[in-house]
Amino acid sequence: MIPQRKTNSYESKCRGKTCEHEDRTVRAGEGVTVPGRPKDFGDGVWWDVYHIECAPDPDRGLSDWDDFAASDYQLALKTAWLDTPTNLIVDAVAGSGKTTSIAWLLATTWSDMAAYLGRPPRVLFSCFNRHVRETMQARTVRSLPAGTQIQTLNSVGHRVLVRFLQDKTGLAPQELDGRKAWRFCRTLYPCKPTDLENEGGFGTVPAPNDLEGWRRVFAFLMPGEPVPQDFTLDALVDECLRIMERNKALLVPLRKLVDLRRVTLSADHQHLCTHFEVSLEPIEGLAAPEVLFAAVERVLWSMNRAAYELGVIDYNDQLWLPHCWDLQPPVYDAVFVDEAQDVNEAQLSLLSKCGGQRGRFVFVGDPHQAMYGFRGAGVGIMDRIQELLAGTPRGVVRLPLSVCYRCPVEVVRAVQAKGHVTDIEVAPNAPAGVVQDLSTLDDWWEGIEPGSMVLCRTNAPLLEAYFQLLRAGIRTSLRGFGEKVHDDIEGLINSCETDKKTSIAELLQRAEGHTYALVKKHLDAERDETATMANDTFDLLKILAEEQVTVSGVRKRAKDLLKHSAQGDDCVVLSTVHKAKGLEAPDVYVLRPDLMPFPFAVGWQAHQELNIEYVCMTRAMRSLNWVRKPVRFVDWF
């Protein structure tokens, strides 16, 4: 366990069985205080210290694999692991059992690793998110060997930050819910007078006639700039308000760049703006890049200082700060990385330290499922991993896992026919399955079963389907996007509702004009993803406004439907393709397949769109249903 502040003792937990410690019995999972410092194993510090009597049983879980029929690809992976010292990269197609293959490889080679090392191996299994981690930790069948550390990379980063801050400052870090970056952007760049007070930056807003107070506001807004002494009070107040208005235009690109800096570890702001479509339009005659780039540095410096002095960290800090502060996480003999195609540079930096000088890596992923480029995980990240590992003493070998065990024959053939992924193979004894077009059916949902999944590239068609299924009495769940969509709808309504007397017709008319201008602006700037989201939001607003008589009714309907949708296994799940990553369903219905690939995407985004289509198709375990029913949405594309 992590030491508790600056003491000469640490807490250790018994693992796996009851043991005797000094004069009392310590039960499994119970902590005891042990004199001294955490033990050092030479090439790194191992924080999960346990009594030798409590070491995990290395044979636990091995018998679970006695009846496992490994494929030729999996056997080749095992041979490479046992017979060579190299790092491995595994290109695993959708449904090929990436996680199962890792668990099988670990379980069946655990004793070989222990014999080679002369002790139980220290192994990290890096999983994509907390849901996967909890699933793996709860598994009793096909289990990973005891002693395997199953963690997300954010968890690894968090633990090393906790250890560092407690040891150096005695602080217990506070993890905020993703609002730290926004808070600092608003604090350092307030966009209205009340922000001076509400965001905790400047302090109390000066009285209207307080000349010295407004001079202090100017000095706060423009650090390093000389305060104009010849301004009248009115001119000074007007200048402060003008600066705040400019800040308002800075906030969105500023927040985006701050996050990108932390996950990509790149200080090339110009490249980040070009690659990730961050707007660099001039702001009130000022050179926007210069203002924006300086703001990024100021915000990052303040966030770094807040973490060190106050223990305030957020999600991206867990990956960024270990790099900034050059912290050393626990060092493992072997590091297995699941969903490697979604790793970003900050995660790679942390992983390289987890392997130390002698650790061995296995990266398992599918380059054709890379679709989080907008979060800093590049489309070609697995090629970059190969390049990095090729420069290490161990070198690297790249192997395939090409058999899809999830999808039936017809779905695999449909994927192959698309031409984007041709190395995917049908599993032995796979069922025939069905791929069908439902374009001639008015009520495409007739006969849909609980547990089915309805997918779409964008949100708007999903919400229309949500209403259709509710009207048909079918229990339905919105997966993962209801709350964000609600916030986008609220923002559009707030922009177009001038007063409480605004009618539904007036709201929609203003929203249409507002959205049309916004979509055109984004398309002209080649920000296709942003344009799609703006178009979606207007389409959703029109659906929510059906049969409503007041704007407040639209707001209530949005809140009731989007924030409180049904949950449970007996639901039909509606999801964007991004949110369905890693999921599967017997029957998959795809709305608006014409949106995949998105027709206006270019460059790396165009490649990613093909990946999105591939992910969508390979969720189906029994049938894949294309729903091409005409839609009622305004389409400016």
TORKOLDO-666913 format. One record per residue (C-alpha): residue number from 0; residue in three letters; x, y, z. Coordinates in nm, 3 decimals, decimal comma, m for minus. Layout:
N
num residuo X Y Z
NUM ala X Y Z;
...
! end
This chain:
637
num residuo X Y Z
0 met 0,000 0,000 0,000;
1 ile 0,098 0,365 m0,039;
2 pro 0,263 0,509 0,272;
3 gln 0,048 0,726 0,494;
4 arg 0,223 1,069 0,496;
5 lys 0,584 1,116 0,614;
6 thr 0,636 0,835 0,861;
7 asn 0,881 0,555 0,918;
8 ser 0,617 0,293 0,860;
9 tyr 0,387 0,183 0,583;
10 glu 0,067 m0,014 0,558;
11 ser 0,080 m0,357 0,402;
12 lys m0,221 m0,572 0,319;
13 cys m0,242 m0,948 0,333;
14 arg m0,312 m1,094 m0,009;
15 gly m0,501 m1,412 m0,074;
16 lys m0,506 m1,589 0,266;
17 thr m0,492 m1,547 0,644;
18 cys m0,149 m1,530 0,803;
19 glu 0,014 m1,471 1,140;
20 his 0,179 m1,133 1,192;
21 glu 0,366 m1,086 1,521;
22 asp 0,113 m1,161 1,795;
23 arg m0,214 m1,156 1,599;
24 thr m0,390 m1,312 1,303;
25 val m0,424 m1,090 0,998;
26 arg m0,709 m1,171 0,763;
27 ala m0,696 m1,145 0,385;
28 gly m0,723 m0,783 0,279;
29 glu m0,666 m0,645 0,629;
30 gly m0,397 m0,379 0,669;
31 val m0,121 m0,379 0,926;
32 thr 0,140 m0,113 1,003;
33 val 0,492 m0,232 0,936;
34 pro 0,812 m0,051 1,046;
35 gly 1,048 0,091 0,786;
36 arg 0,999 0,216 0,433;
37 pro 0,851 0,047 0,125;
38 lys 1,085 m0,213 m0,015;
39 asp 1,301 m0,131 m0,319;
40 phe 1,352 m0,406 m0,574;
41 gly 1,652 m0,250 m0,748;
42 asp 1,522 m0,113 m1,074;
43 gly 1,219 0,061 m0,926;
44 val 0,993 0,091 m0,626;
45 trp 0,714 m0,162 m0,580;
46 trp 0,438 0,004 m0,379;
47 asp 0,217 m0,304 m0,331;
48 val 0,432 m0,454 m0,056;
49 tyr 0,290 m0,764 0,111;
50 his 0,423 m1,005 0,371;
51 ile 0,603 m1,297 0,217;
52 glu 0,351 m1,528 0,386;
53 cys 0,073 m1,353 0,194;
54 ala 0,226 m1,383 m0,152;
55 pro m0,037 m1,491 m0,404;
56 asp m0,063 m1,851 m0,504;
57 pro 0,098 m1,865 m0,850;
58 asp m0,112 m2,165 m0,947;
59 arg m0,445 m1,989 m0,891;
60 gly m0,649 m1,979 m1,210;
61 leu m0,421 m2,198 m1,420;
62 ser m0,664 m2,492 m1,429;
63 asp m0,930 m2,263 m1,576;
64 trp m0,751 m2,296 m1,912;
65 asp m0,729 m2,674 m1,936;
66 asp m1,008 m2,690 m2,195;
67 phe m0,902 m2,379 m2,389;
68 ala m0,854 m2,454 m2,760;
69 ala m0,592 m2,204 m2,871;
70 ser m0,582 m2,098 m3,235;
71 asp m0,269 m2,118 m3,448;
72 tyr m0,228 m1,742 m3,405;
73 gln m0,246 m1,771 m3,026;
74 leu 0,001 m2,061 m3,025;
75 ala 0,241 m1,853 m3,236;
76 leu 0,207 m1,571 m2,981;
77 lys 0,290 m1,810 m2,696;
78 thr 0,592 m1,947 m2,884;
79 ala 0,726 m1,595 m2,942;
80 trp 0,675 m1,512 m2,575;
81 leu 0,856 m1,822 m2,447;
82 asp 1,129 m1,865 m2,706;
83 thr 1,240 m1,507 m2,768;
84 pro 1,325 m1,210 m2,543;
85 thr 1,159 m0,954 m2,771;
86 asn 0,876 m0,715 m2,707;
87 leu 0,557 m0,806 m2,891;
88 ile 0,292 m0,613 m3,080;
89 val m0,026 m0,805 m3,160;
90 asp m0,262 m0,686 m3,433;
91 ala m0,592 m0,831 m3,312;
92 val m0,905 m0,793 m3,527;
93 ala m1,243 m0,715 m3,372;
94 gly m1,386 m1,010 m3,181;
95 ser m1,057 m1,201 m3,180;
96 gly m1,047 m1,227 m2,800;
97 lys m0,771 m0,977 m2,720;
98 thr m0,827 m0,984 m2,344;
99 thr m0,878 m1,361 m2,339;
100 ser m0,554 m1,410 m2,530;
101 ile m0,361 m1,198 m2,280;
102 ala m0,510 m1,385 m1,984;
103 trp m0,441 m1,726 m2,143;
104 leu m0,082 m1,629 m2,227;
105 leu m0,016 m1,508 m1,872;
106 ala m0,178 m1,808 m1,704;
107 thr m0,003 m2,069 m1,916;
108 thr 0,344 m1,910 m1,899;
109 trp 0,336 m1,783 m1,540;
110 ser 0,539 m2,074 m1,400;
111 asp 0,796 m2,033 m1,679;
112 met 0,840 m1,667 m1,589;
113 ala 0,866 m1,747 m1,218;
114 ala 1,129 m2,016 m1,283;
115 tyr 1,333 m1,779 m1,500;
116 leu 1,319 m1,494 m1,246;
117 gly 1,354 m1,709 m0,935;
118 arg 1,048 m1,540 m0,782;
119 pro 0,685 m1,463 m0,871;
120 pro 0,684 m1,223 m1,167;
121 arg 0,560 m0,866 m1,131;
122 val 0,312 m0,811 m1,411;
123 leu 0,097 m0,512 m1,507;
124 phe m0,216 m0,564 m1,715;
125 ser m0,307 m0,218 m1,846;
126 cys m0,674 m0,203 m1,940;
127 phe m0,861 0,063 m2,137;
128 asn m1,097 0,192 m1,869;
129 arg m1,230 0,132 m1,519;
130 his m1,522 m0,080 m1,645;
131 val m1,281 m0,327 m1,808;
132 arg m1,064 m0,330 m1,494;
133 glu m1,359 m0,408 m1,267;
134 thr m1,477 m0,681 m1,504;
135 met m1,133 m0,842 m1,509;
136 gln m1,092 m0,821 m1,132;
137 ala m1,430 m0,989 m1,079;
138 arg m1,367 m1,278 m1,319;
139 thr m1,353 m1,628 m1,171;
140 val m1,346 m1,823 m1,499;
141 arg m1,057 m1,773 m1,741;
142 ser m0,896 m1,569 m1,464;
143 leu m0,562 m1,392 m1,473;
144 pro m0,298 m1,538 m1,240;
145 ala m0,300 m1,405 m0,886;
146 gly m0,055 m1,120 m0,842;
147 thr m0,124 m0,961 m1,179;
148 gln m0,179 m0,588 m1,129;
149 ile m0,492 m0,493 m1,328;
150 gln m0,497 m0,115 m1,363;
151 thr m0,584 0,165 m1,598;
152 leu m0,293 0,393 m1,683;
153 asn m0,472 0,678 m1,510;
154 ser m0,475 0,465 m1,197;
155 val m0,101 0,401 m1,230;
156 gly m0,038 0,774 m1,268;
157 his m0,267 0,861 m0,982;
158 arg m0,093 0,628 m0,740;
159 val 0,254 0,762 m0,821;
160 leu 0,122 1,119 m0,778;
161 val m0,033 1,029 m0,441;
162 arg 0,294 0,875 m0,324;
163 phe 0,499 1,175 m0,439;
164 leu 0,272 1,440 m0,290;
165 gln 0,230 1,262 0,041;
166 asp 0,602 1,204 0,072;
167 lys 0,712 1,556 m0,033;
168 thr 0,432 1,776 0,099;
169 gly 0,215 1,563 0,326;
170 leu m0,086 1,647 0,109;
171 ala m0,369 1,414 0,025;
172 pro m0,447 1,491 m0,343;
173 gln m0,797 1,601 m0,434;
174 glu m0,920 1,460 m0,763;
175 leu m1,173 1,691 m0,928;
176 asp m1,436 1,569 m1,172;
177 gly m1,276 1,700 m1,487;
178 arg m1,342 2,069 m1,416;
179 lys m0,996 2,172 m1,305;
180 ala m0,882 2,291 m1,650;
181 trp m1,206 2,484 m1,703;
182 arg m1,183 2,643 m1,360;
183 phe m0,831 2,768 m1,425;
184 cys m0,922 2,898 m1,771;
185 arg m1,212 3,093 m1,621;
186 thr m1,007 3,209 m1,324;
187 leu m0,717 3,341 m1,528;
188 tyr m0,930 3,464 m1,819;
189 pro m1,265 3,581 m1,677;
190 cys m1,524 3,676 m1,937;
191 lys m1,763 3,881 m1,721;
192 pro m1,732 4,086 m1,401;
193 thr m1,897 3,823 m1,183;
194 asp m1,622 3,576 m1,287;
195 leu m1,375 3,791 m1,097;
196 glu m1,550 3,691 m0,780;
197 asn m1,714 3,358 m0,862;
198 glu m1,407 3,186 m1,005;
199 gly m1,184 3,291 m0,718;
200 gly m0,930 3,477 m0,924;
201 phe m0,930 3,850 m0,857;
202 gly m1,163 3,884 m0,562;
203 thr m1,452 4,123 m0,503;
204 val m1,575 4,318 m0,806;
205 pro m1,496 4,693 m0,753;
206 ala m1,773 4,945 m0,708;
207 pro m1,869 5,142 m1,024;
208 asn m1,688 5,455 m0,901;
209 asp m1,376 5,282 m0,763;
210 leu m1,100 5,397 m1,000;
211 glu m0,816 5,225 m0,813;
212 gly m1,020 4,907 m0,791;
213 trp m1,068 4,898 m1,169;
214 arg m0,698 4,963 m1,218;
215 arg m0,632 4,652 m1,011;
216 val m0,880 4,464 m1,232;
217 phe m0,689 4,575 m1,543;
218 ala m0,360 4,463 m1,386;
219 phe m0,519 4,125 m1,311;
220 leu m0,661 4,089 m1,663;
221 met m0,338 4,199 m1,835;
222 pro m0,049 4,070 m1,621;
223 gly 0,279 4,232 m1,714;
224 glu 0,113 4,517 m1,905;
225 pro 0,145 4,876 m1,775;
226 val m0,178 5,004 m1,620;
227 pro m0,304 5,307 m1,819;
228 gln m0,289 5,600 m1,577;
229 asp m0,447 5,851 m1,817;
230 phe m0,773 5,655 m1,863;
231 thr m1,091 5,803 m1,721;
232 leu m1,295 5,572 m1,501;
233 asp m1,547 5,506 m1,780;
234 ala m1,271 5,437 m2,034;
235 leu m1,095 5,203 m1,792;
236 val m1,414 5,008 m1,718;
237 asp m1,490 4,984 m2,092;
238 glu m1,138 4,851 m2,157;
239 cys m1,172 4,589 m1,884;
240 leu m1,507 4,476 m2,026;
241 arg m1,357 4,461 m2,376;
242 ile m1,078 4,237 m2,250;
243 met m1,332 4,010 m2,081;
244 glu m1,530 3,986 m2,405;
245 arg m1,212 3,883 m2,583;
246 asn m1,150 3,625 m2,312;
247 lys m1,491 3,476 m2,385;
248 ala m1,377 3,400 m2,741;
249 leu m1,055 3,247 m2,605;
250 leu m1,208 3,007 m2,354;
251 val m1,313 2,717 m2,580;
252 pro m0,991 2,690 m2,787;
253 leu m0,789 2,755 m2,471;
254 arg m0,948 2,466 m2,282;
255 lys m0,904 2,236 m2,582;
256 leu m0,537 2,323 m2,625;
257 val m0,467 2,284 m2,252;
258 asp m0,606 1,928 m2,266;
259 leu m0,423 1,846 m2,590;
260 arg m0,093 1,969 m2,448;
261 arg m0,130 1,733 m2,156;
262 val m0,219 1,417 m2,351;
263 thr 0,012 1,469 m2,650;
264 leu 0,309 1,615 m2,454;
265 ser 0,363 1,842 m2,755;
266 ala 0,446 2,211 m2,722;
267 asp 0,396 2,271 m3,097;
268 his 0,078 2,475 m3,061;
269 gln 0,051 2,551 m3,431;
270 his 0,056 2,183 m3,522;
271 leu m0,196 2,096 m3,250;
272 cys m0,433 2,364 m3,377;
273 thr m0,405 2,244 m3,737;
274 his m0,429 1,874 m3,660;
275 phe m0,714 1,894 m3,406;
276 glu m0,911 2,178 m3,570;
277 val m0,863 2,438 m3,299;
278 ser m0,980 2,778 m3,424;
279 leu m0,713 3,045 m3,474;
280 glu m0,940 3,319 m3,603;
281 pro m0,834 3,677 m3,511;
282 ile m0,995 3,806 m3,193;
283 glu m1,073 4,178 m3,193;
284 gly m0,780 4,263 m3,415;
285 leu m0,527 4,082 m3,197;
286 ala m0,304 3,806 m3,323;
287 ala m0,509 3,513 m3,190;
288 pro m0,228 3,256 m3,200;
289 glu 0,002 3,473 m2,988;
290 val m0,269 3,548 m2,732;
291 leu m0,393 3,189 m2,723;
292 phe m0,053 3,022 m2,701;
293 ala 0,060 3,251 m2,419;
294 ala m0,266 3,175 m2,236;
295 val m0,202 2,799 m2,262;
296 glu 0,137 2,833 m2,096;
297 arg m0,008 3,047 m1,817;
298 val m0,291 2,804 m1,745;
299 leu m0,061 2,499 m1,747;
300 trp 0,186 2,669 m1,511;
301 ser m0,098 2,752 m1,271;
302 met m0,239 2,399 m1,287;
303 asn 0,104 2,251 m1,221;
304 arg 0,153 2,481 m0,920;
305 ala m0,194 2,401 m0,781;
306 ala m0,118 2,030 m0,798;
307 tyr 0,214 2,065 m0,617;
308 glu 0,110 2,321 m0,354;
309 leu m0,256 2,228 m0,297;
310 gly m0,283 1,868 m0,417;
311 val m0,550 1,963 m0,675;
312 ile m0,539 1,722 m0,971;
313 asp m0,776 1,608 m1,242;
314 tyr m0,804 1,320 m1,490;
315 asn m0,543 1,439 m1,740;
316 asp m0,305 1,543 m1,461;
317 gln m0,273 1,175 m1,371;
318 leu m0,085 1,121 m1,697;
319 trp 0,073 1,465 m1,750;
320 leu 0,221 1,541 m1,408;
321 pro 0,426 1,218 m1,374;
322 his 0,590 1,323 m1,701;
323 cys 0,638 1,685 m1,592;
324 trp 0,783 1,590 m1,255;
325 asp 0,976 1,288 m1,388;
326 leu 0,819 1,051 m1,137;
327 gln 0,897 0,680 m1,136;
328 pro 0,600 0,441 m1,116;
329 pro 0,638 0,079 m1,003;
330 val 0,861 m0,122 m1,235;
331 tyr 0,727 m0,452 m1,371;
332 asp 0,885 m0,756 m1,528;
333 ala 0,616 m0,761 m1,796;
334 val 0,364 m0,501 m1,910;
335 phe 0,059 m0,608 m2,114;
336 val m0,136 m0,328 m2,281;
337 asp m0,491 m0,390 m2,401;
338 glu m0,654 m0,163 m2,667;
339 ala m0,311 m0,034 m2,764;
340 gln m0,451 0,153 m3,065;
341 asp m0,604 0,409 m2,826;
342 val m0,285 0,491 m2,632;
343 asn m0,169 0,855 m2,640;
344 glu 0,179 1,000 m2,591;
345 ala 0,133 1,075 m2,220;
346 gln 0,030 0,714 m2,161;
347 leu 0,327 0,588 m2,365;
348 ser 0,560 0,795 m2,149;
349 leu 0,418 0,637 m1,833;
350 leu 0,426 0,287 m1,981;
351 ser 0,792 0,316 m2,077;
352 lys 0,879 0,391 m1,713;
353 cys 0,670 0,094 m1,593;
354 gly 0,893 m0,134 m1,801;
355 gly 1,216 0,011 m1,664;
356 gln 1,539 m0,108 m1,823;
357 arg 1,458 m0,479 m1,836;
358 gly 1,079 m0,506 m1,851;
359 arg 0,909 m0,666 m2,149;
360 phe 0,607 m0,526 m2,332;
361 val 0,311 m0,683 m2,511;
362 phe 0,090 m0,429 m2,689;
363 val m0,237 m0,579 m2,811;
364 gly m0,472 m0,373 m3,027;
365 asp m0,641 m0,326 m3,360;
366 pro m0,516 m0,034 m3,571;
367 his m0,844 m0,048 m3,761;
368 gln m1,036 0,030 m3,441;
369 ala m0,843 0,352 m3,370;
370 met m1,111 0,621 m3,354;
371 tyr m1,012 0,848 m3,068;
372 gly m0,780 1,073 m3,265;
373 phe m0,966 1,377 m3,135;
374 arg m0,845 1,281 m2,783;
375 gly m0,481 1,263 m2,883;
376 ala m0,460 0,894 m2,975;
377 gly m0,330 0,905 m3,333;
378 val m0,447 0,671 m3,610;
379 gly m0,088 0,546 m3,659;
380 ile m0,007 0,500 m3,289;
381 met 0,071 0,127 m3,319;
382 asp 0,325 0,197 m3,592;
383 arg 0,480 0,456 m3,360;
384 ile 0,491 0,200 m3,076;
385 gln 0,667 m0,042 m3,311;
386 glu 0,922 0,227 m3,402;
387 leu 0,991 0,303 m3,035;
388 leu 1,026 m0,064 m2,933;
389 ala 1,251 m0,137 m3,230;
390 gly 1,503 0,103 m3,077;
391 thr 1,519 m0,083 m2,744;
392 pro 1,767 m0,364 m2,661;
393 arg 1,488 m0,623 m2,677;
394 gly 1,361 m0,515 m3,018;
395 val 1,007 m0,601 m3,129;
396 val 0,813 m0,866 m3,322;
397 arg 0,466 m0,798 m3,466;
398 leu 0,213 m1,084 m3,480;
399 pro m0,150 m1,117 m3,594;
400 leu m0,468 m1,239 m3,423;
401 ser m0,692 m1,256 m3,728;
402 val m0,979 m1,488 m3,636;
403 cys m1,304 m1,315 m3,534;
404 tyr m1,496 m1,527 m3,282;
405 arg m1,776 m1,273 m3,231;
406 cys m1,928 m1,220 m3,574;
407 pro m2,112 m1,473 m3,792;
408 val m2,000 m1,562 m4,145;
409 glu m2,216 m1,308 m4,329;
410 val m2,104 m1,017 m4,111;
411 val m1,735 m1,103 m4,161;
412 arg m1,792 m1,126 m4,537;
413 ala m1,963 m0,786 m4,532;
414 val m1,662 m0,640 m4,352;
415 gln m1,421 m0,797 m4,601;
416 ala m1,627 m0,662 m4,893;
417 lys m1,580 m0,307 m4,766;
418 gly m1,208 m0,344 m4,841;
419 his m1,082 m0,151 m4,538;
420 val m1,005 m0,463 m4,330;
421 thr m0,921 m0,768 m4,537;
422 asp m0,719 m0,978 m4,291;
423 ile m1,020 m1,063 m4,071;
424 glu m1,107 m1,435 m4,077;
425 val m1,419 m1,635 m3,993;
426 ala m1,397 m1,856 m3,685;
427 pro m1,433 m2,233 m3,726;
428 asn m1,797 m2,343 m3,688;
429 ala m1,920 m1,981 m3,694;
430 pro m2,297 m1,953 m3,759;
431 ala m2,413 m1,817 m4,094;
432 gly m2,577 m1,507 m3,949;
433 val m2,777 m1,241 m4,133;
434 val m2,692 m0,910 m4,298;
435 gln m3,007 m0,740 m4,426;
436 asp m3,138 m0,408 m4,550;
437 leu m3,451 m0,277 m4,375;
438 ser m3,503 0,016 m4,612;
439 thr m3,847 m0,112 m4,725;
440 leu m3,988 m0,135 m4,372;
441 asp m4,174 0,155 m4,215;
442 asp m4,158 0,014 m3,863;
443 trp m3,805 m0,123 m3,860;
444 trp m3,820 m0,192 m3,486;
445 glu m4,094 m0,455 m3,512;
446 gly m3,963 m0,777 m3,362;
447 ile m3,662 m0,613 m3,199;
448 glu m3,556 m0,804 m2,888;
449 pro m3,423 m0,685 m2,550;
450 gly m3,046 m0,677 m2,558;
451 ser m3,035 m0,554 m2,916;
452 met m2,821 m0,252 m2,998;
453 val m2,916 0,043 m3,218;
454 leu m2,613 0,234 m3,347;
455 cys m2,555 0,552 m3,542;
456 arg m2,260 0,773 m3,632;
457 thr m2,440 1,082 m3,497;
458 asn m2,688 1,160 m3,219;
459 ala m2,995 1,299 m3,396;
460 pro m3,124 0,977 m3,561;
461 leu m3,078 0,797 m3,230;
462 leu m3,305 1,038 m3,049;
463 glu m3,576 1,000 m3,313;
464 ala m3,544 0,622 m3,274;
465 tyr m3,565 0,670 m2,898;
466 phe m3,907 0,835 m2,938;
467 gln m4,023 0,570 m3,184;
468 leu m3,933 0,286 m2,950;
469 leu m4,093 0,456 m2,650;
470 arg m4,416 0,506 m2,845;
471 ala m4,406 0,136 m2,939;
472 gly m4,378 0,043 m2,569;
473 ile m4,022 m0,090 m2,599;
474 arg m3,795 m0,038 m2,298;
475 thr m3,501 0,167 m2,423;
476 ser m3,171 0,298 m2,290;
477 leu m2,950 0,582 m2,414;
478 arg m2,588 0,482 m2,360;
479 gly m2,346 0,746 m2,250;
480 phe m2,458 1,049 m2,449;
481 gly m2,782 1,169 m2,293;
482 glu m2,632 1,417 m2,049;
483 lys m2,394 1,579 m2,299;
484 val m2,671 1,608 m2,558;
485 his m2,890 1,770 m2,293;
486 asp m2,622 2,030 m2,222;
487 asp m2,583 2,105 m2,596;
488 ile m2,960 2,149 m2,633;
489 glu m2,967 2,381 m2,330;
490 gly m2,688 2,588 m2,482;
491 leu m2,871 2,627 m2,814;
492 ile m3,195 2,724 m2,639;
493 asn m3,012 2,979 m2,425;
494 ser m2,860 3,133 m2,738;
495 cys m3,196 3,169 m2,915;
496 glu m3,449 3,238 m2,638;
497 thr m3,453 3,616 m2,605;
498 asp m3,712 3,628 m2,323;
499 lys m3,975 3,419 m2,147;
500 lys m4,230 3,507 m2,418;
501 thr m4,033 3,338 m2,697;
502 ser m4,260 3,094 m2,882;
503 ile m4,165 2,750 m3,015;
504 ala m4,184 2,878 m3,374;
505 glu m3,958 3,176 m3,294;
506 leu m3,713 2,953 m3,109;
507 leu m3,683 2,709 m3,401;
508 gln m3,652 2,988 m3,657;
509 arg m3,369 3,156 m3,467;
510 ala m3,204 2,820 m3,393;
511 glu m3,212 2,730 m3,764;
512 gly m3,045 3,056 m3,866;
513 his m2,795 3,031 m3,582;
514 thr m2,706 2,671 m3,667;
515 tyr m2,685 2,732 m4,043;
516 ala m2,432 3,011 m3,989;
517 leu m2,238 2,798 m3,740;
518 val m2,227 2,493 m3,968;
519 lys m2,110 2,703 m4,264;
520 lys m1,839 2,861 m4,052;
521 his m1,711 2,523 m3,932;
522 leu m1,720 2,368 m4,280;
523 asp m1,533 2,663 m4,429;
524 ala m1,266 2,610 m4,163;
525 glu m1,266 2,230 m4,233;
526 arg m1,394 2,153 m3,884;
527 asp m1,625 1,877 m4,002;
528 glu m1,670 1,703 m3,666;
529 thr m1,776 2,029 m3,502;
530 ala m2,013 2,106 m3,789;
531 thr m2,177 1,765 m3,750;
532 met m2,232 1,821 m3,379;
533 ala m2,391 2,162 m3,440;
534 asn m2,624 2,015 m3,704;
535 asp m2,713 1,727 m3,471;
536 thr m2,806 1,963 m3,190;
537 phe m3,055 2,155 m3,405;
538 asp m3,211 1,831 m3,533;
539 leu m3,254 1,710 m3,175;
540 leu m3,413 2,039 m3,073;
541 lys m3,673 2,000 m3,348;
542 ile m3,760 1,650 m3,228;
543 leu m3,790 1,762 m2,867;
544 ala m4,015 2,052 m2,972;
545 glu m4,273 1,819 m3,127;
546 glu m4,612 1,850 m2,954;
547 gln m4,475 2,109 m2,710;
548 val m4,641 2,449 m2,663;
549 thr m4,377 2,635 m2,456;
550 val m4,000 2,659 m2,449;
551 ser m4,004 2,556 m2,083;
552 gly m4,185 2,242 m2,193;
553 val m3,904 2,167 m2,437;
554 arg m3,650 2,215 m2,158;
555 lys m3,839 1,979 m1,927;
556 arg m3,878 1,718 m2,197;
557 ala m3,505 1,731 m2,273;
558 lys m3,419 1,688 m1,907;
559 asp m3,666 1,403 m1,847;
560 leu m3,570 1,204 m2,156;
561 leu m3,199 1,268 m2,187;
562 lys m3,089 1,266 m1,825;
563 his m3,311 0,985 m1,698;
564 ser m3,329 0,713 m1,964;
565 ala m3,390 0,349 m1,870;
566 gln m3,110 0,114 m1,766;
567 gly m3,074 m0,263 m1,750;
568 asp m3,014 m0,576 m1,957;
569 asp m3,379 m0,593 m2,063;
570 cys m3,345 m0,273 m2,268;
571 val m3,278 m0,202 m2,631;
572 val m2,957 0,002 m2,614;
573 leu m2,920 0,313 m2,831;
574 ser m2,562 0,431 m2,872;
575 thr m2,325 0,621 m3,094;
576 val m2,058 0,400 m3,246;
577 his m1,792 0,561 m3,027;
578 lys m1,981 0,468 m2,710;
579 ala m2,032 0,110 m2,834;
580 lys m1,659 0,043 m2,853;
581 gly m1,585 m0,286 m2,679;
582 leu m1,951 m0,392 m2,667;
583 glu m2,143 m0,657 m2,858;
584 ala m2,504 m0,759 m2,910;
585 pro m2,687 m1,047 m3,080;
586 asp m2,868 m0,809 m3,316;
587 val m2,734 m0,472 m3,428;
588 tyr m2,943 m0,208 m3,609;
589 val m2,750 0,067 m3,787;
590 leu m2,934 0,395 m3,846;
591 arg m2,831 0,625 m4,130;
592 pro m2,548 0,408 m4,265;
593 asp m2,496 0,679 m4,528;
594 leu m2,321 0,881 m4,255;
595 met m2,039 0,625 m4,242;
596 pro m1,785 0,714 m4,352;
597 phe m1,870 1,079 m4,302;
598 pro m1,851 1,222 m4,656;
599 phe m1,657 1,542 m4,583;
600 ala m1,383 1,399 m4,359;
601 val m1,029 1,438 m4,494;
602 gly m0,678 1,325 m4,398;
603 trp m0,646 1,130 m4,075;
604 gln m1,013 1,190 m4,002;
605 ala m1,114 1,015 m4,326;
606 his m0,911 0,710 m4,224;
607 gln m1,069 0,720 m3,879;
608 glu m1,417 0,728 m4,035;
609 leu m1,346 0,395 m4,205;
610 asn m1,243 0,261 m3,864;
611 ile m1,573 0,381 m3,715;
612 glu m1,769 0,191 m3,981;
613 tyr m1,566 m0,123 m3,911;
614 val m1,626 m0,098 m3,535;
615 cys m1,997 m0,051 m3,599;
616 met m2,031 m0,363 m3,815;
617 thr m1,831 m0,589 m3,585;
618 arg m2,058 m0,540 m3,282;
619 ala m2,305 m0,793 m3,431;
620 met m2,306 m1,151 m3,302;
621 arg m2,609 m1,276 m3,499;
622 ser m2,756 m1,018 m3,734;
623 leu m2,654 m0,683 m3,883;
624 asn m2,948 m0,469 m3,994;
625 trp m2,905 m0,158 m4,210;
626 val m3,188 0,086 m4,142;
627 arg m3,208 0,317 m4,442;
628 lys m3,551 0,463 m4,371;
629 pro m3,577 0,824 m4,497;
630 val m3,535 1,078 m4,219;
631 arg m3,693 1,417 m4,156;
632 phe m3,384 1,607 m4,057;
633 val m3,258 1,927 m4,214;
634 asp m2,931 1,830 m4,381;
635 trp m2,696 2,107 m4,486;
636 phe m2,420 1,871 m4,588;
! end
